[in-house]
Amino acid sequence: MDNRIFIGIGSNIGNSVHHCITGIKTIIDDSRVGFLDTSSLYITSPVSPIPQGDFINCVISFIWEGSPISLLEFLHHIEHAMGRVRDVVSGPRIIDLDILLFKGITLDNLSLKIPHPGLHERKFTLIPCLEIDPLLTHPLYLKPLSSFLDAIDDTQRISVFTSAEEVRRNIS
């Protein structure tokens, strides 16, 4: 059974690279986290109808000693501590930490949906996840994540900004 957690990290306010690296470091410094890997940092176009600048996005994987809800609370605490304000849905943000996959389970309640509902519709989540593990399968649709890429149009721009190797150097 896959016991890995995949978290999407993004920022498009201020020094987005710094915010993403800070988010990663804060997550992996917690004693409940067993860090496994990181993707590259990507510059990506927003998928929101709200006018805003491009994002820096990445994905990290780790082992978590706790429940999905405790992880969600932990990530919300980090976002709040870093200055995230949730005043505009899908608007610009200093940091965004999303649970994409959690140990291969599915969950659908008021506060949390796993896998993330947009995982298979967004290049900025699919490509970094596949960089970490090209064989990942969507636990709800039971299809390889890679099979969803062709259905996403070219309006979603994504390009490597910083290699995974460089990210690993910056977080160690």
Rosetta constraint file for C-alpha pairs under 8 A:
AtomPair CA 1 CA 103 HARMONIC 7.67 0.50
AtomPair CA 1 CA 104 HARMONIC 7.66 0.50
AtomPair CA 2 CA 103 HARMONIC 5.35 0.50
AtomPair CA 2 CA 104 HARMONIC 5.97 0.50
AtomPair CA 3 CA 63 HARMONIC 6.52 0.50
AtomPair CA 3 CA 102 HARMONIC 7.38 0.50
AtomPair CA 3 CA 103 HARMONIC 4.18 0.50
AtomPair CA 3 CA 104 HARMONIC 7.06 0.50
AtomPair CA 4 CA 61 HARMONIC 6.33 0.50
AtomPair CA 4 CA 62 HARMONIC 5.58 0.50
AtomPair CA 4 CA 63 HARMONIC 5.21 0.50
AtomPair CA 4 CA 64 HARMONIC 7.65 0.50
AtomPair CA 4 CA 101 HARMONIC 7.79 0.50
AtomPair CA 4 CA 102 HARMONIC 6.41 0.50
AtomPair CA 4 CA 103 HARMONIC 5.00 0.50
AtomPair CA 4 CA 104 HARMONIC 7.70 0.50
AtomPair CA 5 CA 61 HARMONIC 5.35 0.50
AtomPair CA 5 CA 62 HARMONIC 5.31 0.50
AtomPair CA 5 CA 63 HARMONIC 5.96 0.50
AtomPair CA 5 CA 64 HARMONIC 6.91 0.50
AtomPair CA 5 CA 99 HARMONIC 7.56 0.50
AtomPair CA 5 CA 100 HARMONIC 7.66 0.50
AtomPair CA 5 CA 101 HARMONIC 5.54 0.50
AtomPair CA 5 CA 102 HARMONIC 4.53 0.50
AtomPair CA 5 CA 103 HARMONIC 5.75 0.50
AtomPair CA 6 CA 59 HARMONIC 6.55 0.50
AtomPair CA 6 CA 60 HARMONIC 5.71 0.50
AtomPair CA 6 CA 61 HARMONIC 4.53 0.50
AtomPair CA 6 CA 62 HARMONIC 6.84 0.50
AtomPair CA 6 CA 99 HARMONIC 6.32 0.50
AtomPair CA 6 CA 100 HARMONIC 5.44 0.50
AtomPair CA 6 CA 101 HARMONIC 5.00 0.50
AtomPair CA 6 CA 102 HARMONIC 6.56 0.50
AtomPair CA 6 CA 129 HARMONIC 7.41 0.50
AtomPair CA 7 CA 59 HARMONIC 5.46 0.50
AtomPair CA 7 CA 60 HARMONIC 5.46 0.50
AtomPair CA 7 CA 61 HARMONIC 6.45 0.50
AtomPair CA 7 CA 97 HARMONIC 6.55 0.50
AtomPair CA 7 CA 98 HARMONIC 5.44 0.50
AtomPair CA 7 CA 99 HARMONIC 4.72 0.50
AtomPair CA 7 CA 100 HARMONIC 5.41 0.50
AtomPair CA 7 CA 101 HARMONIC 7.12 0.50
AtomPair CA 8 CA 57 HARMONIC 7.21 0.50
AtomPair CA 8 CA 58 HARMONIC 5.99 0.50
AtomPair CA 8 CA 59 HARMONIC 4.55 0.50
AtomPair CA 8 CA 60 HARMONIC 6.83 0.50
AtomPair CA 8 CA 96 HARMONIC 7.66 0.50
AtomPair CA 8 CA 97 HARMONIC 5.71 0.50
AtomPair CA 8 CA 98 HARMONIC 4.99 0.50
AtomPair CA 8 CA 99 HARMONIC 6.46 0.50
AtomPair CA 8 CA 100 HARMONIC 6.30 0.50
AtomPair CA 8 CA 125 HARMONIC 6.46 0.50
AtomPair CA 9 CA 20 HARMONIC 6.35 0.50
AtomPair CA 9 CA 23 HARMONIC 7.54 0.50
AtomPair CA 9 CA 24 HARMONIC 7.98 0.50
AtomPair CA 9 CA 57 HARMONIC 5.51 0.50
AtomPair CA 9 CA 58 HARMONIC 5.32 0.50
AtomPair CA 9 CA 59 HARMONIC 5.90 0.50
AtomPair CA 9 CA 60 HARMONIC 7.85 0.50
AtomPair CA 9 CA 95 HARMONIC 7.13 0.50
AtomPair CA 9 CA 96 HARMONIC 5.54 0.50
AtomPair CA 9 CA 97 HARMONIC 4.83 0.50
AtomPair CA 9 CA 98 HARMONIC 6.59 0.50
AtomPair CA 10 CA 16 HARMONIC 7.69 0.50
AtomPair CA 10 CA 20 HARMONIC 6.30 0.50
AtomPair CA 10 CA 55 HARMONIC 6.33 0.50
AtomPair CA 10 CA 56 HARMONIC 5.50 0.50
AtomPair CA 10 CA 57 HARMONIC 4.28 0.50
AtomPair CA 10 CA 58 HARMONIC 6.60 0.50
AtomPair CA 10 CA 95 HARMONIC 5.69 0.50
AtomPair CA 10 CA 96 HARMONIC 5.03 0.50
AtomPair CA 10 CA 97 HARMONIC 6.83 0.50
AtomPair CA 11 CA 16 HARMONIC 4.99 0.50
AtomPair CA 11 CA 17 HARMONIC 7.66 0.50
AtomPair CA 11 CA 19 HARMONIC 6.68 0.50
AtomPair CA 11 CA 20 HARMONIC 6.57 0.50
AtomPair CA 11 CA 55 HARMONIC 5.41 0.50
AtomPair CA 11 CA 56 HARMONIC 5.48 0.50
AtomPair CA 11 CA 57 HARMONIC 6.75 0.50
AtomPair CA 11 CA 92 HARMONIC 7.74 0.50
AtomPair CA 11 CA 93 HARMONIC 5.76 0.50
AtomPair CA 11 CA 94 HARMONIC 5.10 0.50
AtomPair CA 11 CA 95 HARMONIC 4.67 0.50
AtomPair CA 11 CA 96 HARMONIC 6.23 0.50
AtomPair CA 12 CA 16 HARMONIC 5.57 0.50
AtomPair CA 12 CA 52 HARMONIC 8.00 0.50
AtomPair CA 12 CA 53 HARMONIC 6.25 0.50
AtomPair CA 12 CA 54 HARMONIC 6.05 0.50
AtomPair CA 12 CA 55 HARMONIC 4.49 0.50
AtomPair CA 12 CA 56 HARMONIC 6.40 0.50
AtomPair CA 12 CA 92 HARMONIC 6.00 0.50
AtomPair CA 12 CA 93 HARMONIC 5.83 0.50
AtomPair CA 12 CA 94 HARMONIC 6.09 0.50
AtomPair CA 12 CA 95 HARMONIC 7.64 0.50
AtomPair CA 13 CA 92 HARMONIC 6.48 0.50
AtomPair CA 13 CA 93 HARMONIC 5.72 0.50
AtomPair CA 13 CA 94 HARMONIC 4.76 0.50
AtomPair CA 13 CA 95 HARMONIC 7.94 0.50
AtomPair CA 14 CA 94 HARMONIC 6.90 0.50
AtomPair CA 15 CA 19 HARMONIC 6.29 0.50
AtomPair CA 16 CA 20 HARMONIC 6.12 0.50
AtomPair CA 16 CA 55 HARMONIC 7.33 0.50
AtomPair CA 16 CA 56 HARMONIC 5.96 0.50
AtomPair CA 16 CA 94 HARMONIC 7.13 0.50
AtomPair CA 16 CA 95 HARMONIC 7.93 0.50
AtomPair CA 17 CA 21 HARMONIC 6.20 0.50
AtomPair CA 17 CA 41 HARMONIC 7.89 0.50
AtomPair CA 17 CA 56 HARMONIC 6.43 0.50
AtomPair CA 18 CA 22 HARMONIC 5.98 0.50
AtomPair CA 19 CA 23 HARMONIC 6.04 0.50
AtomPair CA 19 CA 94 HARMONIC 6.93 0.50
AtomPair CA 19 CA 95 HARMONIC 6.39 0.50
AtomPair CA 20 CA 24 HARMONIC 6.22 0.50
AtomPair CA 20 CA 56 HARMONIC 7.50 0.50
AtomPair CA 20 CA 57 HARMONIC 7.50 0.50
AtomPair CA 20 CA 58 HARMONIC 7.83 0.50
AtomPair CA 20 CA 95 HARMONIC 6.96 0.50
AtomPair CA 21 CA 25 HARMONIC 6.14 0.50
AtomPair CA 21 CA 167 HARMONIC 7.51 0.50
AtomPair CA 21 CA 170 HARMONIC 7.23 0.50
AtomPair CA 21 CA 171 HARMONIC 6.61 0.50
AtomPair CA 22 CA 26 HARMONIC 6.02 0.50
AtomPair CA 23 CA 27 HARMONIC 6.23 0.50
AtomPair CA 23 CA 78 HARMONIC 7.28 0.50
AtomPair CA 23 CA 95 HARMONIC 7.51 0.50
AtomPair CA 23 CA 97 HARMONIC 7.98 0.50
AtomPair CA 24 CA 28 HARMONIC 6.18 0.50
AtomPair CA 24 CA 60 HARMONIC 7.59 0.50
AtomPair CA 24 CA 171 HARMONIC 7.20 0.50
AtomPair CA 25 CA 29 HARMONIC 5.92 0.50
AtomPair CA 25 CA 171 HARMONIC 5.78 0.50
AtomPair CA 26 CA 30 HARMONIC 6.86 0.50
AtomPair CA 26 CA 78 HARMONIC 7.38 0.50
AtomPair CA 27 CA 33 HARMONIC 7.17 0.50
AtomPair CA 27 CA 75 HARMONIC 7.80 0.50
AtomPair CA 27 CA 78 HARMONIC 7.97 0.50
AtomPair CA 28 CA 33 HARMONIC 5.71 0.50
AtomPair CA 28 CA 34 HARMONIC 7.06 0.50
AtomPair CA 28 CA 35 HARMONIC 5.85 0.50
AtomPair CA 29 CA 33 HARMONIC 7.34 0.50
AtomPair CA 32 CA 64 HARMONIC 5.71 0.50
AtomPair CA 32 CA 65 HARMONIC 4.91 0.50
AtomPair CA 32 CA 66 HARMONIC 7.28 0.50
AtomPair CA 33 CA 62 HARMONIC 6.40 0.50
AtomPair CA 33 CA 63 HARMONIC 5.71 0.50
AtomPair CA 33 CA 64 HARMONIC 4.96 0.50
AtomPair CA 33 CA 65 HARMONIC 6.58 0.50
AtomPair CA 34 CA 62 HARMONIC 5.34 0.50
AtomPair CA 34 CA 63 HARMONIC 4.78 0.50
AtomPair CA 34 CA 64 HARMONIC 6.49 0.50
AtomPair CA 35 CA 61 HARMONIC 6.55 0.50
AtomPair CA 35 CA 62 HARMONIC 4.35 0.50
AtomPair CA 35 CA 63 HARMONIC 6.45 0.50
AtomPair CA 36 CA 60 HARMONIC 7.64 0.50
AtomPair CA 36 CA 61 HARMONIC 5.44 0.50
AtomPair CA 36 CA 62 HARMONIC 4.73 0.50
AtomPair CA 36 CA 63 HARMONIC 7.27 0.50
AtomPair CA 37 CA 60 HARMONIC 5.70 0.50
AtomPair CA 37 CA 61 HARMONIC 5.25 0.50
AtomPair CA 37 CA 62 HARMONIC 6.86 0.50
AtomPair CA 37 CA 132 HARMONIC 6.83 0.50
AtomPair CA 38 CA 58 HARMONIC 7.43 0.50
AtomPair CA 38 CA 59 HARMONIC 5.93 0.50
AtomPair CA 38 CA 60 HARMONIC 4.27 0.50
AtomPair CA 38 CA 61 HARMONIC 6.33 0.50
AtomPair CA 38 CA 132 HARMONIC 6.70 0.50
AtomPair CA 38 CA 164 HARMONIC 6.12 0.50
AtomPair CA 38 CA 167 HARMONIC 7.35 0.50
AtomPair CA 38 CA 168 HARMONIC 7.04 0.50
AtomPair CA 39 CA 58 HARMONIC 5.74 0.50
AtomPair CA 39 CA 59 HARMONIC 5.44 0.50
AtomPair CA 39 CA 60 HARMONIC 6.27 0.50
AtomPair CA 39 CA 128 HARMONIC 5.31 0.50
AtomPair CA 39 CA 129 HARMONIC 7.19 0.50
AtomPair CA 39 CA 131 HARMONIC 6.03 0.50
AtomPair CA 39 CA 132 HARMONIC 5.84 0.50
AtomPair CA 39 CA 163 HARMONIC 7.57 0.50
AtomPair CA 39 CA 164 HARMONIC 4.98 0.50
AtomPair CA 39 CA 167 HARMONIC 7.87 0.50
AtomPair CA 40 CA 58 HARMONIC 6.14 0.50
AtomPair CA 40 CA 59 HARMONIC 7.89 0.50
AtomPair CA 40 CA 128 HARMONIC 6.92 0.50
AtomPair CA 40 CA 131 HARMONIC 7.94 0.50
AtomPair CA 40 CA 160 HARMONIC 6.60 0.50
AtomPair CA 40 CA 161 HARMONIC 7.32 0.50
AtomPair CA 40 CA 162 HARMONIC 5.64 0.50
AtomPair CA 40 CA 163 HARMONIC 4.46 0.50
AtomPair CA 40 CA 164 HARMONIC 3.81 0.50
AtomPair CA 40 CA 165 HARMONIC 7.47 0.50
AtomPair CA 40 CA 166 HARMONIC 7.90 0.50
AtomPair CA 40 CA 167 HARMONIC 6.59 0.50
AtomPair CA 41 CA 56 HARMONIC 6.38 0.50
AtomPair CA 41 CA 57 HARMONIC 5.65 0.50
AtomPair CA 41 CA 58 HARMONIC 4.96 0.50
AtomPair CA 41 CA 160 HARMONIC 6.12 0.50
AtomPair CA 41 CA 161 HARMONIC 5.39 0.50
AtomPair CA 41 CA 162 HARMONIC 4.97 0.50
AtomPair CA 41 CA 163 HARMONIC 6.43 0.50
AtomPair CA 41 CA 164 HARMONIC 6.91 0.50
AtomPair CA 41 CA 167 HARMONIC 7.29 0.50
AtomPair CA 42 CA 55 HARMONIC 7.93 0.50
AtomPair CA 42 CA 56 HARMONIC 5.48 0.50
AtomPair CA 42 CA 57 HARMONIC 5.18 0.50
AtomPair CA 42 CA 58 HARMONIC 6.23 0.50
AtomPair CA 42 CA 124 HARMONIC 7.57 0.50
AtomPair CA 42 CA 158 HARMONIC 6.33 0.50
AtomPair CA 42 CA 159 HARMONIC 5.41 0.50
AtomPair CA 42 CA 160 HARMONIC 4.42 0.50
AtomPair CA 42 CA 161 HARMONIC 4.83 0.50
AtomPair CA 42 CA 162 HARMONIC 6.84 0.50
AtomPair CA 43 CA 54 HARMONIC 6.64 0.50
AtomPair CA 43 CA 55 HARMONIC 5.61 0.50
AtomPair CA 43 CA 56 HARMONIC 4.67 0.50
AtomPair CA 43 CA 57 HARMONIC 6.41 0.50
AtomPair CA 43 CA 158 HARMONIC 5.71 0.50
AtomPair CA 43 CA 159 HARMONIC 5.54 0.50
AtomPair CA 43 CA 160 HARMONIC 6.35 0.50
AtomPair CA 43 CA 161 HARMONIC 5.74 0.50
AtomPair CA 44 CA 54 HARMONIC 5.59 0.50
AtomPair CA 44 CA 55 HARMONIC 5.14 0.50
AtomPair CA 44 CA 56 HARMONIC 6.24 0.50
AtomPair CA 44 CA 57 HARMONIC 6.89 0.50
AtomPair CA 44 CA 124 HARMONIC 6.50 0.50
AtomPair CA 44 CA 156 HARMONIC 7.28 0.50
AtomPair CA 44 CA 157 HARMONIC 5.44 0.50
AtomPair CA 44 CA 158 HARMONIC 4.44 0.50
AtomPair CA 44 CA 159 HARMONIC 6.72 0.50
AtomPair CA 45 CA 53 HARMONIC 7.49 0.50
AtomPair CA 45 CA 54 HARMONIC 4.79 0.50
AtomPair CA 45 CA 55 HARMONIC 6.26 0.50
AtomPair CA 45 CA 156 HARMONIC 5.86 0.50
AtomPair CA 45 CA 157 HARMONIC 5.23 0.50
AtomPair CA 45 CA 158 HARMONIC 6.74 0.50
AtomPair CA 46 CA 52 HARMONIC 7.12 0.50
AtomPair CA 46 CA 53 HARMONIC 7.11 0.50
AtomPair CA 46 CA 54 HARMONIC 5.80 0.50
AtomPair CA 46 CA 55 HARMONIC 6.59 0.50
AtomPair CA 46 CA 156 HARMONIC 7.55 0.50
AtomPair CA 47 CA 122 HARMONIC 7.94 0.50
AtomPair CA 47 CA 156 HARMONIC 7.00 0.50
AtomPair CA 48 CA 90 HARMONIC 5.86 0.50
AtomPair CA 48 CA 91 HARMONIC 7.26 0.50
AtomPair CA 50 CA 90 HARMONIC 7.05 0.50
AtomPair CA 50 CA 91 HARMONIC 6.01 0.50
AtomPair CA 51 CA 91 HARMONIC 7.96 0.50
AtomPair CA 52 CA 91 HARMONIC 7.23 0.50
AtomPair CA 52 CA 92 HARMONIC 6.16 0.50
AtomPair CA 53 CA 92 HARMONIC 7.63 0.50
AtomPair CA 56 CA 161 HARMONIC 7.96 0.50
AtomPair CA 57 CA 124 HARMONIC 6.51 0.50
AtomPair CA 58 CA 124 HARMONIC 7.46 0.50
AtomPair CA 58 CA 125 HARMONIC 7.55 0.50
AtomPair CA 58 CA 128 HARMONIC 5.94 0.50
AtomPair CA 59 CA 125 HARMONIC 7.12 0.50
AtomPair CA 59 CA 128 HARMONIC 5.56 0.50
AtomPair CA 59 CA 129 HARMONIC 6.15 0.50
AtomPair CA 60 CA 129 HARMONIC 7.98 0.50
AtomPair CA 61 CA 132 HARMONIC 7.87 0.50
AtomPair CA 64 CA 71 HARMONIC 7.75 0.50
AtomPair CA 66 CA 70 HARMONIC 6.18 0.50
AtomPair CA 66 CA 71 HARMONIC 6.85 0.50
AtomPair CA 67 CA 71 HARMONIC 6.31 0.50
AtomPair CA 68 CA 72 HARMONIC 6.20 0.50
AtomPair CA 68 CA 102 HARMONIC 7.12 0.50
AtomPair CA 69 CA 73 HARMONIC 6.20 0.50
AtomPair CA 69 CA 112 HARMONIC 7.50 0.50
AtomPair CA 70 CA 74 HARMONIC 6.15 0.50
AtomPair CA 71 CA 75 HARMONIC 6.16 0.50
AtomPair CA 72 CA 76 HARMONIC 6.14 0.50
AtomPair CA 72 CA 99 HARMONIC 7.33 0.50
AtomPair CA 72 CA 112 HARMONIC 7.82 0.50
AtomPair CA 73 CA 77 HARMONIC 6.13 0.50
AtomPair CA 74 CA 78 HARMONIC 6.42 0.50
AtomPair CA 75 CA 79 HARMONIC 6.25 0.50
AtomPair CA 75 CA 97 HARMONIC 6.14 0.50
AtomPair CA 75 CA 98 HARMONIC 7.80 0.50
AtomPair CA 76 CA 80 HARMONIC 6.11 0.50
AtomPair CA 76 CA 97 HARMONIC 7.60 0.50
AtomPair CA 77 CA 81 HARMONIC 6.09 0.50
AtomPair CA 78 CA 82 HARMONIC 6.12 0.50
AtomPair CA 79 CA 83 HARMONIC 6.42 0.50
AtomPair CA 79 CA 84 HARMONIC 5.23 0.50
AtomPair CA 79 CA 95 HARMONIC 6.06 0.50
AtomPair CA 79 CA 96 HARMONIC 6.74 0.50
AtomPair CA 79 CA 97 HARMONIC 7.12 0.50
AtomPair CA 80 CA 84 HARMONIC 5.09 0.50
AtomPair CA 80 CA 85 HARMONIC 7.20 0.50
AtomPair CA 82 CA 94 HARMONIC 7.50 0.50
AtomPair CA 82 CA 95 HARMONIC 7.21 0.50
AtomPair CA 83 CA 94 HARMONIC 6.83 0.50
AtomPair CA 83 CA 95 HARMONIC 7.94 0.50
AtomPair CA 84 CA 93 HARMONIC 6.32 0.50
AtomPair CA 84 CA 94 HARMONIC 5.63 0.50
AtomPair CA 84 CA 95 HARMONIC 6.12 0.50
AtomPair CA 84 CA 96 HARMONIC 7.83 0.50
AtomPair CA 85 CA 93 HARMONIC 7.32 0.50
AtomPair CA 88 CA 92 HARMONIC 7.78 0.50
AtomPair CA 98 CA 116 HARMONIC 7.56 0.50
AtomPair CA 99 CA 114 HARMONIC 7.22 0.50
AtomPair CA 99 CA 115 HARMONIC 7.45 0.50
AtomPair CA 99 CA 116 HARMONIC 6.39 0.50
AtomPair CA 100 CA 114 HARMONIC 6.63 0.50
AtomPair CA 100 CA 115 HARMONIC 5.32 0.50
AtomPair CA 100 CA 116 HARMONIC 4.66 0.50
AtomPair CA 100 CA 119 HARMONIC 6.40 0.50
AtomPair CA 100 CA 125 HARMONIC 7.91 0.50
AtomPair CA 101 CA 105 HARMONIC 7.56 0.50
AtomPair CA 101 CA 114 HARMONIC 6.18 0.50
AtomPair CA 101 CA 115 HARMONIC 4.98 0.50
AtomPair CA 101 CA 116 HARMONIC 6.84 0.50
AtomPair CA 102 CA 106 HARMONIC 7.92 0.50
AtomPair CA 102 CA 114 HARMONIC 6.83 0.50
AtomPair CA 102 CA 115 HARMONIC 7.11 0.50
AtomPair CA 104 CA 139 HARMONIC 5.67 0.50
AtomPair CA 105 CA 114 HARMONIC 6.99 0.50
AtomPair CA 105 CA 115 HARMONIC 7.50 0.50
AtomPair CA 105 CA 139 HARMONIC 6.51 0.50
AtomPair CA 106 CA 113 HARMONIC 7.49 0.50
AtomPair CA 106 CA 114 HARMONIC 5.02 0.50
AtomPair CA 106 CA 115 HARMONIC 5.97 0.50
AtomPair CA 106 CA 139 HARMONIC 6.61 0.50
AtomPair CA 106 CA 140 HARMONIC 6.50 0.50
AtomPair CA 107 CA 112 HARMONIC 7.11 0.50
AtomPair CA 107 CA 113 HARMONIC 5.30 0.50
AtomPair CA 107 CA 114 HARMONIC 4.80 0.50
AtomPair CA 107 CA 115 HARMONIC 7.20 0.50
AtomPair CA 108 CA 112 HARMONIC 6.21 0.50
AtomPair CA 108 CA 113 HARMONIC 4.49 0.50
AtomPair CA 108 CA 114 HARMONIC 6.47 0.50
AtomPair CA 109 CA 113 HARMONIC 6.19 0.50
AtomPair CA 113 CA 117 HARMONIC 6.70 0.50
AtomPair CA 115 CA 119 HARMONIC 7.04 0.50
AtomPair CA 115 CA 138 HARMONIC 7.66 0.50
AtomPair CA 115 CA 139 HARMONIC 7.13 0.50
AtomPair CA 115 CA 140 HARMONIC 7.29 0.50
AtomPair CA 118 CA 122 HARMONIC 6.31 0.50
AtomPair CA 119 CA 125 HARMONIC 5.79 0.50
AtomPair CA 119 CA 126 HARMONIC 6.47 0.50
AtomPair CA 120 CA 125 HARMONIC 7.68 0.50
AtomPair CA 120 CA 126 HARMONIC 6.46 0.50
AtomPair CA 120 CA 138 HARMONIC 7.89 0.50
AtomPair CA 120 CA 145 HARMONIC 6.80 0.50
AtomPair CA 120 CA 148 HARMONIC 5.91 0.50
AtomPair CA 120 CA 149 HARMONIC 7.80 0.50
AtomPair CA 121 CA 126 HARMONIC 7.93 0.50
AtomPair CA 121 CA 148 HARMONIC 7.20 0.50
AtomPair CA 121 CA 149 HARMONIC 7.90 0.50
AtomPair CA 121 CA 152 HARMONIC 6.55 0.50
AtomPair CA 122 CA 126 HARMONIC 6.22 0.50
AtomPair CA 122 CA 152 HARMONIC 7.24 0.50
AtomPair CA 122 CA 156 HARMONIC 7.57 0.50
AtomPair CA 123 CA 127 HARMONIC 5.58 0.50
AtomPair CA 123 CA 149 HARMONIC 7.03 0.50
AtomPair CA 123 CA 152 HARMONIC 7.37 0.50
AtomPair CA 123 CA 156 HARMONIC 6.69 0.50
AtomPair CA 123 CA 157 HARMONIC 7.85 0.50
AtomPair CA 123 CA 158 HARMONIC 7.01 0.50
AtomPair CA 124 CA 128 HARMONIC 6.66 0.50
AtomPair CA 124 CA 158 HARMONIC 6.71 0.50
AtomPair CA 125 CA 129 HARMONIC 6.18 0.50
AtomPair CA 126 CA 130 HARMONIC 6.05 0.50
AtomPair CA 126 CA 145 HARMONIC 6.65 0.50
AtomPair CA 126 CA 146 HARMONIC 7.37 0.50
AtomPair CA 126 CA 149 HARMONIC 7.46 0.50
AtomPair CA 127 CA 131 HARMONIC 6.08 0.50
AtomPair CA 128 CA 132 HARMONIC 6.52 0.50
AtomPair CA 129 CA 133 HARMONIC 6.23 0.50
AtomPair CA 129 CA 134 HARMONIC 7.54 0.50
AtomPair CA 129 CA 136 HARMONIC 7.68 0.50
AtomPair CA 130 CA 134 HARMONIC 4.26 0.50
AtomPair CA 130 CA 135 HARMONIC 7.11 0.50
AtomPair CA 130 CA 136 HARMONIC 6.75 0.50
AtomPair CA 130 CA 145 HARMONIC 7.28 0.50
AtomPair CA 130 CA 146 HARMONIC 7.07 0.50
AtomPair CA 134 CA 146 HARMONIC 7.30 0.50
AtomPair CA 135 CA 144 HARMONIC 6.53 0.50
AtomPair CA 135 CA 145 HARMONIC 7.53 0.50
AtomPair CA 135 CA 146 HARMONIC 7.82 0.50
AtomPair CA 136 CA 144 HARMONIC 5.84 0.50
AtomPair CA 136 CA 145 HARMONIC 5.82 0.50
AtomPair CA 136 CA 146 HARMONIC 7.89 0.50
AtomPair CA 137 CA 142 HARMONIC 6.03 0.50
AtomPair CA 137 CA 143 HARMONIC 5.38 0.50
AtomPair CA 137 CA 144 HARMONIC 4.15 0.50
AtomPair CA 137 CA 145 HARMONIC 5.30 0.50
AtomPair CA 138 CA 142 HARMONIC 5.18 0.50
AtomPair CA 138 CA 143 HARMONIC 5.47 0.50
AtomPair CA 138 CA 144 HARMONIC 6.03 0.50
AtomPair CA 138 CA 145 HARMONIC 5.73 0.50
AtomPair CA 139 CA 143 HARMONIC 7.68 0.50
AtomPair CA 143 CA 147 HARMONIC 6.88 0.50
AtomPair CA 144 CA 148 HARMONIC 7.68 0.50
AtomPair CA 145 CA 149 HARMONIC 7.60 0.50
AtomPair CA 148 CA 152 HARMONIC 7.24 0.50
AtomPair CA 152 CA 156 HARMONIC 7.50 0.50
AtomPair CA 162 CA 166 HARMONIC 6.38 0.50
AtomPair CA 162 CA 167 HARMONIC 6.89 0.50
AtomPair CA 163 CA 167 HARMONIC 6.38 0.50
AtomPair CA 164 CA 168 HARMONIC 6.13 0.50
AtomPair CA 165 CA 169 HARMONIC 6.37 0.50
AtomPair CA 166 CA 170 HARMONIC 6.30 0.50
AtomPair CA 167 CA 171 HARMONIC 6.33 0.50
AtomPair CA 168 CA 172 HARMONIC 6.23 0.50
